[in-house]
């Protein structure tokens, strides 16, 4: 009973104390006649149809040959840039990965017997042997080989790999400062 009486008294006190504090500051009626001119600060835009006419009249008409020439130039620049890259990223089908050398060569022999048209590549990355098939730009290109090989080799999978570019030309050969008569790029 005492607790409920105290709770009622506290709530009545809080509700009545809120009415004591009144908002300070000017009343809304004091700003009824306020005006401000900001037209000098506003940005004005001309009509959009006039701008569109100016752009369409000024733009030269390009023919399909001009676009083809631009595209040809861009592709040539892209090819030249890529020739300077020593490696390219892609995907390959991994048929075998393990430390057993004899099992790796046995798997390669089985692959050559079962699929004579598929060229395989054996690599040794210490401490394991890798038997890979193909060099593909994207994963979709590797899918047909994967589905063909999965029937005979259940552990086959598609992995990301890095391949050395054929016809790589080193744009800036590195000079050996200790042996100026020898070029390091020739040793590679």
C-alpha positions as CSV (number, residue, x, y, z in Angstrom):
1,X,0.0,0.0,0.0
2,X,2.8,2.3,0.9
3,X,4.6,1.6,-2.4
4,X,1.5,2.3,-4.5
5,X,0.9,5.5,-2.6
6,X,4.6,6.6,-3.2
7,X,4.3,5.7,-6.9
8,X,1.1,7.7,-7.3
9,X,2.6,10.7,-5.5
10,X,5.8,10.6,-7.7
11,X,3.8,10.3,-10.9
12,X,1.6,13.2,-9.9
13,X,4.6,15.3,-9.1
14,X,6.3,14.5,-12.4
15,X,3.2,15.3,-14.4
16,X,2.6,18.5,-12.6
17,X,6.3,19.6,-12.8
18,X,6.3,19.4,-16.6
19,X,3.6,22.1,-16.7
20,X,5.8,24.4,-14.6
21,X,8.5,24.8,-17.3
22,X,7.3,26.9,-20.2
23,X,8.9,27.2,-23.6
24,X,11.2,30.2,-23.9
25,X,11.7,32.2,-27.0
26,X,9.6,34.3,-29.3
27,X,6.1,33.3,-30.2
28,X,5.2,32.3,-33.7
29,X,3.1,35.4,-34.1
30,X,6.2,37.6,-33.9
31,X,7.5,36.1,-37.3
32,X,4.2,36.4,-39.2
33,X,5.4,39.4,-41.2
34,X,9.0,38.1,-41.9
35,X,10.1,38.0,-45.5
36,X,13.4,37.2,-47.1
37,X,14.5,37.7,-50.8
38,X,16.9,35.0,-51.9
39,X,16.3,35.3,-55.7
40,X,19.8,36.8,-56.2
41,X,21.4,33.6,-54.7
42,X,19.4,31.1,-56.7
43,X,20.9,29.4,-59.8
44,X,18.9,29.8,-62.9
45,X,19.0,27.2,-65.7
46,X,18.1,27.7,-69.4
47,X,15.5,25.6,-71.1
48,X,16.5,22.0,-71.6
49,X,15.2,21.8,-75.2
50,X,17.5,24.7,-76.2
51,X,20.5,23.0,-74.8
52,X,19.7,19.7,-76.5
53,X,19.4,21.6,-79.9
54,X,22.9,23.1,-79.3
55,X,24.4,19.8,-78.5
56,X,22.8,17.9,-81.4
57,X,23.8,20.6,-83.9
58,X,27.4,20.8,-82.7
59,X,28.0,17.0,-82.5
60,X,29.7,15.6,-85.7
61,X,28.0,12.6,-87.3
62,X,30.4,9.6,-87.0
63,X,30.2,6.8,-89.4
64,X,30.5,3.1,-88.6
65,X,34.0,3.1,-90.1
66,X,35.2,5.7,-87.6
67,X,33.9,3.7,-84.7
68,X,35.5,0.6,-86.2
69,X,38.8,2.4,-86.5
70,X,38.6,3.5,-82.8
71,X,37.7,0.0,-81.7
72,X,40.6,-1.4,-83.7
73,X,43.0,1.0,-82.2
74,X,41.7,0.2,-78.6
75,X,42.1,-3.5,-79.2
76,X,45.6,-3.1,-80.6
77,X,46.6,-1.0,-77.5
78,X,45.1,-3.7,-75.2
79,X,47.0,-6.4,-77.0
80,X,50.3,-4.5,-76.8
81,X,49.7,-3.8,-73.1
82,X,49.1,-7.5,-72.5
83,X,52.3,-8.5,-74.3
84,X,54.2,-6.7,-71.6
85,X,52.6,-8.8,-68.9
86,X,54.7,-11.9,-68.2
87,X,51.8,-14.0,-66.6
88,X,48.1,-14.2,-67.0
89,X,45.4,-15.5,-64.6
90,X,43.1,-18.2,-65.7
91,X,41.7,-21.6,-64.8
92,X,42.8,-25.2,-65.3
93,X,41.4,-28.6,-64.6
94,X,43.4,-30.4,-61.8
95,X,43.3,-34.1,-62.3
96,X,45.8,-35.2,-59.7
97,X,47.4,-33.5,-56.7
98,X,49.6,-35.5,-54.3
99,X,53.0,-36.4,-53.0
100,X,53.3,-39.9,-54.5
101,X,55.3,-39.6,-57.7
102,X,54.4,-43.0,-59.0
103,X,50.7,-42.4,-58.5
104,X,51.0,-39.1,-60.4
105,X,52.7,-40.7,-63.4
106,X,50.2,-43.6,-63.3
107,X,47.3,-41.1,-63.4
108,X,49.0,-39.3,-66.3
109,X,49.3,-42.6,-68.2
110,X,45.6,-43.5,-67.5
111,X,44.6,-40.0,-68.7
112,X,46.6,-40.5,-71.9
113,X,45.1,-43.9,-72.5
114,X,41.5,-42.9,-71.7
115,X,41.6,-39.5,-73.4
116,X,44.3,-39.4,-76.1
117,X,43.1,-36.1,-77.5
118,X,43.6,-34.3,-74.2
119,X,47.1,-32.9,-73.5
120,X,48.1,-33.0,-69.9
121,X,50.8,-31.1,-68.0
122,X,52.7,-32.6,-65.1
123,X,54.2,-30.0,-62.6
124,X,56.1,-30.5,-59.4
125,X,55.6,-27.9,-56.7
126,X,57.5,-29.2,-53.7
127,X,56.3,-31.4,-52.0
128,X,53.5,-32.4,-54.4
129,X,52.9,-33.4,-58.0
130,X,50.2,-31.7,-60.0
131,X,48.6,-33.1,-63.1
132,X,46.7,-30.3,-65.0
133,X,44.7,-30.2,-68.2
134,X,44.2,-27.0,-70.3
135,X,44.7,-23.3,-69.9
136,X,41.4,-21.4,-69.8
137,X,40.5,-17.7,-69.5
138,X,37.4,-18.4,-67.5
139,X,35.8,-21.2,-65.6
140,X,33.0,-21.8,-68.1
141,X,35.6,-22.8,-70.8
142,X,37.0,-25.5,-68.4
143,X,33.6,-27.0,-67.7
144,X,33.4,-29.4,-70.7
145,X,36.8,-31.0,-69.8
146,X,35.8,-31.2,-66.2
147,X,32.6,-33.1,-67.0
148,X,34.4,-35.4,-69.4
149,X,37.1,-36.2,-66.8
150,X,34.9,-36.5,-63.7
151,X,33.6,-39.9,-64.8
152,X,37.1,-41.5,-64.9
153,X,38.8,-39.4,-62.2
154,X,36.4,-38.5,-59.3
155,X,38.9,-36.1,-57.6
156,X,39.1,-33.8,-60.6
157,X,38.4,-30.1,-60.0
158,X,38.7,-26.7,-61.6
159,X,41.2,-24.4,-60.0
160,X,42.6,-20.9,-60.5
161,X,46.1,-20.9,-62.0
162,X,48.7,-18.5,-63.3
163,X,50.2,-19.1,-66.7
164,X,53.3,-17.7,-68.4
165,X,52.4,-15.8,-71.6
166,X,53.6,-17.3,-74.8
167,X,55.6,-14.8,-76.8
168,X,56.3,-12.6,-73.8
169,X,58.6,-9.7,-74.6
170,X,60.4,-8.0,-71.6
171,X,59.8,-4.3,-72.2
172,X,62.5,-3.1,-69.8
173,X,65.4,-5.4,-69.4
174,X,67.1,-5.2,-65.9
175,X,70.7,-4.4,-66.0
176,X,73.0,-6.1,-63.5
177,X,75.1,-3.4,-61.8
178,X,77.8,-5.8,-60.6
179,X,78.2,-7.4,-64.0
180,X,77.4,-4.7,-66.6
181,X,78.5,-6.9,-69.5
182,X,75.6,-9.4,-68.8
183,X,71.9,-8.8,-69.1
184,X,69.7,-10.6,-66.6
185,X,66.8,-10.8,-69.0
186,X,68.9,-13.0,-71.2
187,X,69.3,-15.6,-68.4
188,X,65.6,-15.9,-68.0
